[in-house]
Amino acid sequence: MIHRNFTAELHCRHGQVGTSRWLSPSKPDGETEREGWLLTEAAYQHPLSTFVPLTFHFEYLKEKQTATRSHYRISCLNNFTVSSFEYAGARMEQNYKGWLGLYGTGLLGKAIDSITRPLLGPGESLWKIETLTNWDGNPNSAPNIPFYLRDALGHRVSQLKIWDGAYLNAGELNGEILEFRLQNIQDA
C-alpha cells in the first residue's frame, strides 16, 4: 500500500467506517455505551443515535518482506464534520475480545492518554493492510485496490451482528470478513 503517512476514509461493501453518536446528551435508561465503537454506515440502526463518518490518519511504519502487507498505526483525523473534537487523535485499537474502537477520546480520555501513553510506549496498536491484487504503487490508483485490514496478530477485520447493529471485530469471533478500499486519500 502507500509507503508514507496519509489520511483516508475506510470503505467496504456496507459503506464508510465510522461510529455512532447519541442525538441527545441523555442516553436512554439501560442502554449500553456504544459511542466510539467502529461500525459501517449500513450496519447501525438506532432511532436515538446517528452514524458519524470518520476519516483516519495512517502512520506508515514498514512493509513486510512479502510486499503484500504494509504496517500502520491508525488514528482518527480531526474531522470537522464531527460536531466536537471528541475523536480527534483517538487511536484505532481493539479490546480484549477484538472489538474495534477509538481510544483516547473525550477530554478525560485525552488527558489520561497524554500522561500514560508516553510511559507505555506505542504498544500493539499496529495494523496491517494486505492488498488483494497487484498494485503498481501509484497513490492515484490506491482507491481501486481491495485489501484486508489485519490486527497485530494477523486477524482480519470482520463485521458481526450484535446489539442493534453490526460492529467491527478482529479476533477469534466468526463474522463477515470485510474487504476495504481507501477513499479521499490525502497526504499527511
C-alpha positions as CSV (number, residue, x, y, z in Angstrom):
1,M,0.0,0.0,0.0
2,I,1.1,3.6,0.3
3,H,4.5,3.8,1.9
4,R,4.2,7.1,3.7
5,N,1.8,8.8,6.1
6,F,-1.7,9.7,4.7
7,T,-5.3,10.3,5.6
8,A,-8.3,8.5,4.1
9,E,-11.7,7.1,4.7
10,L,-12.2,3.4,5.1
11,H,-15.0,1.9,2.9
12,C,-16.3,-1.6,2.3
13,R,-19.4,-3.0,0.7
14,H,-21.5,-1.9,3.7
15,G,-20.4,1.8,3.3
16,Q,-18.0,4.0,5.2
17,V,-16.5,3.1,8.6
18,G,-17.5,5.4,11.4
19,T,-19.0,5.4,14.9
20,S,-22.3,6.4,16.4
21,R,-23.4,9.3,18.5
22,W,-26.5,9.8,20.7
23,L,-28.8,12.5,19.4
24,S,-29.4,13.9,22.8
25,P,-27.0,14.3,25.8
26,S,-29.0,12.0,27.9
27,K,-28.9,8.3,26.9
28,P,-31.9,6.1,27.3
29,D,-32.0,4.1,30.6
30,G,-30.4,0.7,30.4
31,E,-28.6,1.4,27.1
32,T,-25.0,0.2,26.8
33,E,-22.4,2.9,26.0
34,R,-21.9,2.5,22.2
35,E,-20.1,5.7,21.1
36,G,-16.6,5.2,19.9
37,W,-17.0,1.6,18.7
38,L,-16.4,1.2,15.0
39,L,-19.1,0.0,12.6
40,T,-20.1,0.5,9.0
41,E,-22.6,3.0,7.6
42,A,-25.3,0.5,6.7
43,A,-24.9,-1.5,9.9
44,Y,-26.2,0.8,12.6
45,Q,-29.9,1.4,13.2
46,H,-31.0,3.0,16.4
47,P,-33.7,5.7,16.5
48,L,-31.9,7.8,19.2
49,S,-28.4,7.9,17.6
50,T,-26.8,8.8,14.3
51,F,-23.9,7.4,12.3
52,V,-20.7,9.5,12.4
53,P,-18.4,9.0,9.3
54,L,-14.7,9.2,10.2
55,T,-11.5,10.0,8.4
56,F,-8.4,8.2,9.6
57,H,-4.7,9.1,9.7
58,F,-2.4,6.2,8.7
59,E,1.1,6.4,10.1
60,Y,3.3,4.3,7.9
61,L,5.7,2.0,9.9
62,K,7.1,-0.6,7.5
63,E,6.4,-3.1,4.7
64,K,6.5,-6.8,5.3
65,Q,9.0,-8.9,3.3
66,T,6.2,-10.4,1.2
67,A,5.4,-6.9,-0.1
68,T,1.7,-7.5,0.2
69,R,1.4,-6.2,3.8
70,S,2.2,-2.7,5.0
71,H,2.2,-1.8,8.7
72,Y,0.5,1.3,10.1
73,R,-0.7,2.9,13.3
74,I,-4.2,4.3,12.7
75,S,-5.9,7.2,14.5
76,C,-8.9,9.4,13.9
77,L,-8.2,12.6,12.0
78,N,-9.7,15.8,13.3
79,N,-12.8,15.7,11.2
80,F,-14.7,19.0,11.0
81,T,-17.9,17.1,10.0
82,V,-18.0,15.8,13.6
83,S,-19.7,18.3,15.9
84,S,-16.9,18.2,18.5
85,F,-13.2,17.3,18.7
86,E,-14.0,14.2,20.7
87,Y,-12.5,11.7,18.3
88,A,-9.5,13.9,17.0
89,G,-6.3,11.9,17.5
90,A,-8.1,8.9,19.1
91,R,-6.3,5.6,18.3
92,M,-8.0,2.8,16.5
93,E,-7.4,-0.2,18.8
94,Q,-9.3,-3.3,20.0
95,N,-10.4,-4.5,23.4
96,Y,-9.6,-8.0,24.8
97,K,-12.5,-9.5,22.8
98,G,-11.3,-8.0,19.5
99,W,-14.0,-5.2,19.2
100,L,-12.5,-2.2,17.3
101,G,-13.0,1.2,18.9
102,L,-11.5,4.7,19.3
103,Y,-9.3,5.0,22.4
104,G,-8.2,8.3,24.0
105,T,-11.5,10.1,23.3
106,G,-13.2,13.0,25.1
107,L,-11.5,15.5,27.4
108,L,-10.8,13.0,30.2
109,G,-9.6,10.3,27.8
110,K,-7.2,12.7,26.1
111,A,-5.8,13.9,29.4
112,I,-5.2,10.4,30.7
113,D,-3.7,9.4,27.3
114,S,-1.3,12.4,27.3
115,I,0.2,11.2,30.6
116,T,0.1,7.4,30.2
117,R,0.8,6.9,26.5
118,P,4.4,8.2,26.6
119,L,5.1,5.9,29.6
120,L,3.6,2.8,27.9
121,G,5.2,3.4,24.5
122,P,3.4,2.7,21.2
123,G,2.0,-0.7,22.3
124,E,0.4,-3.1,19.9
125,S,-1.7,-0.5,18.0
126,L,-0.2,-1.9,14.8
127,W,-2.5,-2.6,11.8
128,K,-1.6,-4.4,8.6
129,I,-3.0,-3.6,5.2
130,E,-2.9,-6.7,3.0
131,T,-3.5,-5.9,-0.6
132,L,-5.6,-8.5,-2.5
133,T,-4.5,-7.6,-6.1
134,N,-1.2,-6.5,-7.6
135,W,-0.7,-2.8,-7.4
136,D,1.7,-0.5,-9.3
137,G,2.4,1.7,-6.2
138,N,0.8,4.8,-7.7
139,P,-1.2,6.5,-4.9
140,N,-3.8,7.7,-7.5
141,S,-4.8,4.1,-8.2
142,A,-5.0,3.1,-4.5
143,P,-8.8,3.6,-4.2
144,N,-9.2,0.8,-6.7
145,I,-7.1,-1.7,-4.6
146,P,-9.1,-4.0,-2.3
147,F,-7.4,-5.0,0.9
148,Y,-7.9,-6.8,4.2
149,L,-7.2,-4.9,7.4
150,R,-5.4,-7.1,10.0
151,D,-4.5,-6.6,13.6
152,A,-1.0,-7.2,15.0
153,L,-1.7,-10.9,15.4
154,G,-3.0,-11.2,11.8
155,H,-6.7,-11.5,12.5
156,R,-8.7,-10.0,9.6
157,V,-11.3,-7.3,10.5
158,S,-14.8,-8.6,10.2
159,Q,-18.3,-7.4,10.9
160,L,-20.5,-9.1,13.5
161,K,-24.2,-8.5,14.3
162,I,-24.6,-7.6,17.9
163,W,-27.0,-5.3,19.9
164,D,-28.8,-3.2,17.3
165,G,-26.1,-3.1,14.7
166,A,-23.1,-4.8,13.3
167,Y,-19.7,-3.8,14.7
168,L,-16.1,-4.4,13.6
169,N,-14.0,-7.1,15.2
170,A,-10.6,-8.5,14.7
171,G,-10.2,-11.7,16.7
172,E,-11.4,-15.2,17.2
173,L,-15.2,-14.5,16.7
174,N,-16.6,-15.6,13.3
175,G,-18.1,-12.8,11.3
176,E,-18.2,-11.5,7.7
177,I,-14.6,-10.8,6.7
178,L,-14.6,-7.3,5.1
179,E,-12.7,-6.2,2.0
180,F,-11.8,-2.5,2.4
181,R,-10.9,0.3,0.0
182,L,-9.5,3.8,0.7
183,Q,-11.4,6.9,-0.4
184,N,-10.5,10.6,-0.3
185,I,-6.8,9.9,0.2
186,Q,-4.7,12.9,1.2
187,D,-1.0,13.3,2.0
188,A,-0.5,13.8,5.8
